[in-house]
Amino acid sequence: MDYFKEIGEKLSARCGGGELGENFPELAAGVLAEFPVPTDIGIEFMADWALGRERLPEQVNFHSGFGEPPLVVYEEPRFFAEVLHWFHGRTSIHGHGFYGAYQVLAGYSVEAEFSYRRDEEPVPGIQVGELDPRGLRLITPGDITQILPEEAFIHTVMHMGNPSLTLVIRNRGELVQYDYAMNGLGIDAHRDSQTHVRQAQVLCAYHAANPEGFATRFLEFLQAGDAHRLARILKEMERELDPEFLVGEIRELAVARFGSVGELIIDSLTQTIRGNMIWDEVAETEDPAMQLRTSLLDLFPENEDLLKVVGRTFPDRDPADVLDSWAETVTKIS
């Protein structure tokens, strides 16, 4: 019997008829808990599953860009299940436009959860506020988490594995989903996303064809549109842009047009670029314990901040002991 089909059919029957909303995370998590994760699950298992079929379930997430790749393994009119393949890296800090649950199948990850205080929305699709890390935990195969929508569940997941695999079950919600930066900037991740993704791709193609003329054309493009478009385009092109260009002429333009919001946008991108460099280092590190320690520098460059969040999550334990136990666990898993 197909492991994923069994889960999907059991959940579909348990949901009964009608819309899926606030009750869905508990239902999905409950069904996931009833099916032990196969001991042999990994990249070979997923390759056998995907490549051994004449037709896959409808890939309803085909344009999501979330996962490496995201593979739909079950779908019905109200919800779908997808296995997200992740190599070394961290997701954006994000809320969710849907209800659901997820379970780690293979590999391991560190999840940081946040609360967010929204102070203002200077333009549609941009929020400014304060992001506060309130929990940090190691998640390993079998661990299940309920997904609540929008600001009720804001998190980022640092994935380590080759790959790590996550099974996500989600309703077909169309709620607003924001990405956040540690400086408190929030950006609507789906507003005009098709336009922004394609525009960024055209700009990347222009850069490849005419690198000498790219800077002038790019700055000319950024003279139009609102702050949300600026933020989304820069995010889409974060690995394409020269850091000196970003903190120089692009920053000057952003601040001149959008003031403090422009400054926040550039600061969030420089944080992301710094984080990408850390994850490049993680990918080159073979020792799992060292991978774990290095990955945590992305969100917590200061050890004091890291220990504070770990202590908040595990108030009855010494934070350093918690991190040591995580290092032992990931070494055993690997």
Stockholm file with secondary structure:
# STOCKHOLM 1.0

chainA/1-334         MDYFKEIGEKLSARCGGGELGENFPELAAGVLAEFPVPTDIGIEFMADWALGRERLPEQVNFHSGFGEPPLVVYEEPRFFAEVLHWFHGRTSIHGHGFYGAYQVLAGYSVEAEFSYRRDEEPVPGIQVGELDPRGLRLITPGDITQILPEEAFIHTVMHMGNPSLTLVIRNRGELVQYDYAMNGLGIDAHRDSQTHVRQAQVLCAYHAANPEGFATRFLEFLQAGDAHRLARILKEMERELDPEFLVGEIRELAVARFGSVGELIIDSLTQTIRGNMIWDEVAETEDPAMQLRTSLLDLFPENEDLLKVVGRTFPDRDPADVLDSWAETVTKIS
#=GR chainA/1-334 SS CCHHHHHHHHHHHHHCSSCCSTTHHHHHHHHHHTSCCCTTCSHHHHHHHHHTCSSCSCCTTTTCCCSSSEEEEEECSSEEEEEEEECSEECCEEEESSCEEEEEEEEEEEEEEEEEEEEEEEETTEEEEEEEEEEEEEECTTCEEEECCEEEEEEEEEEEEEEEEEEEEEECCCCCCEEECTTSEEEESSTTHHHHHHHHHHHHHHHHHCHHHHHHHHHHHHTSSCHHHHHHHHHHTTTTSCHHHIIIIIHHHHHHHHHHHHHHHHHHHHHHHHHHHHHHHHHTCCCHHHHHHHHHHHHCSSHHHHHHHHHHHCTTSCHHHHHHHHHHHHHHHC
#=GC SS_cons         CCHHHHHHHHHHHHHCSSCCSTTHHHHHHHHHHTSCCCTTCSHHHHHHHHHTCSSCSCCTTTTCCCSSSEEEEEECSSEEEEEEEECSEECCEEEESSCEEEEEEEEEEEEEEEEEEEEEEEETTEEEEEEEEEEEEEECTTCEEEECCEEEEEEEEEEEEEEEEEEEEEECCCCCCEEECTTSEEEESSTTHHHHHHHHHHHHHHHHHCHHHHHHHHHHHHTSSCHHHHHHHHHHTTTTSCHHHIIIIIHHHHHHHHHHHHHHHHHHHHHHHHHHHHHHHHHTCCCHHHHHHHHHHHHCSSHHHHHHHHHHHCTTSCHHHHHHHHHHHHHHHC
//
